[in-house]
Amino acid sequence: MTIQLSIPSVLDEQKLSRDLALLVQDRVASRIFRKDATLWGETAEKEAAIRLGWTDFAQPAETVVSEAEQFRAELLARGVDRVVLCGMGDQALPPRLSAAGQGLRLKQLIRRTLQP
């Protein structure tokens, strides 16, 4: 099965409805969360099988949030009011979202090169 979705400059609602119906009919969302790597085809199946761990995010996220809140409370009790996080690429997004969700100010230093 091959699924191709695109958003043209003029939205074709009928095509979009047909494509969405196909996604539902083929249970694509359910299959993703069951980690069905066959959705990506035979040549990509092996790689897809190791890339679907993110589908288990809900339960671990609850634990991580609880642990992070506890850690934050411990740091605040010790007088720590700043933390430095280092990461690359998309790793910068979770701290930004967390800070925004807590109403905290986050100063981000961006280095756009891998050269020292």
C-alpha positions as CSV (number, residue, x, y, z in Angstrom):
1,M,0.0,0.0,0.0
2,T,1.3,3.5,-0.9
3,I,-0.2,6.6,0.6
4,Q,0.6,10.0,-0.7
5,L,-0.9,13.2,0.8
6,S,-0.2,16.6,-0.5
7,I,-1.7,20.0,0.2
8,P,-2.1,21.9,-3.1
9,S,-2.4,25.7,-3.2
10,V,-6.2,25.2,-3.7
11,L,-7.5,22.6,-1.3
12,D,-9.3,19.8,-3.0
13,E,-11.7,18.8,-0.2
14,Q,-13.0,15.7,-2.1
15,K,-9.5,14.3,-2.6
16,L,-8.6,15.1,1.0
17,S,-11.8,13.3,2.2
18,R,-11.0,10.3,0.0
19,D,-7.4,10.1,1.3
20,L,-8.6,10.4,4.9
21,A,-11.1,7.7,4.3
22,L,-8.4,5.5,3.0
23,L,-6.2,6.1,6.0
24,V,-9.1,5.2,8.3
25,Q,-10.1,2.2,6.2
26,D,-6.5,0.9,6.4
27,R,-6.3,1.6,10.1
28,V,-3.1,3.5,9.7
29,A,-3.1,5.2,13.0
30,S,-3.9,2.0,14.9
31,R,-1.2,0.2,13.0
32,I,1.4,2.9,13.8
33,F,0.6,2.6,17.5
34,R,0.9,-1.2,17.2
35,K,4.3,-0.6,15.7
36,D,3.4,-2.2,12.4
37,A,6.5,-1.5,10.4
38,T,5.0,-3.0,7.3
39,L,3.2,0.3,6.7
40,W,6.4,1.7,5.2
41,G,6.9,-1.0,2.7
42,E,9.3,-3.9,2.5
43,T,12.5,-1.9,1.8
44,A,11.9,0.4,4.8
45,E,10.4,-2.2,7.2
46,K,13.6,-3.0,9.0
47,E,14.4,0.7,9.6
48,A,10.8,1.5,10.5
49,A,10.8,-1.3,13.1
50,I,13.4,0.5,15.1
51,R,11.9,4.0,14.7
52,L,8.5,3.5,16.3
53,G,9.5,3.7,20.0
54,W,7.9,7.2,20.2
55,T,4.5,5.6,20.0
56,D,4.9,4.6,23.7
57,F,5.3,8.2,24.8
58,A,2.2,8.6,27.0
59,Q,3.1,6.4,30.0
60,P,6.8,7.1,30.2
61,A,6.0,10.8,29.8
62,E,3.9,10.8,32.9
63,T,6.8,9.2,34.9
64,V,9.3,11.7,33.4
65,V,7.2,14.7,34.2
66,S,6.7,13.6,37.8
67,E,10.5,13.0,38.2
68,A,11.3,16.3,36.6
69,E,8.9,18.2,38.9
70,Q,10.5,16.5,41.9
71,F,14.0,17.3,40.6
72,R,13.0,20.9,40.1
73,A,11.6,21.2,43.6
74,E,14.9,19.7,45.0
75,L,17.0,22.2,43.0
76,L,14.8,25.2,44.1
77,A,15.2,24.1,47.7
78,R,19.0,24.2,47.3
79,G,18.8,27.7,45.8
80,V,19.5,26.7,42.2
81,D,17.7,29.0,39.9
82,R,19.4,28.3,36.5
83,V,20.1,25.1,34.6
84,V,22.1,24.6,31.4
85,L,20.8,22.1,28.9
86,C,22.9,21.1,26.0
87,G,21.6,19.3,22.9
88,M,21.6,19.1,19.2
89,G,18.8,19.5,16.6
90,D,15.4,18.5,17.8
91,Q,16.7,17.9,21.3
92,A,16.2,21.6,21.9
93,L,12.4,21.5,21.4
94,P,11.3,19.6,24.6
95,P,13.1,22.0,27.0
96,R,11.6,24.9,25.2
97,L,8.1,23.4,25.4
98,S,8.5,22.5,29.0
99,A,9.7,26.0,30.0
100,A,6.9,27.6,28.1
101,G,4.3,25.3,29.7
102,Q,5.6,26.3,33.1
103,G,5.7,30.0,32.3
104,L,9.5,30.0,32.7
105,R,12.0,32.1,30.9
106,L,14.4,30.1,28.7
107,K,17.5,31.6,27.2
108,Q,18.6,29.7,24.2
109,L,22.2,29.9,22.8
110,I,22.4,28.5,19.3
111,R,25.5,27.4,17.6
112,R,24.8,26.5,14.0
113,T,28.1,24.8,13.2
114,L,29.8,21.5,14.2
115,Q,33.2,23.2,13.9
116,P,34.9,24.0,17.2
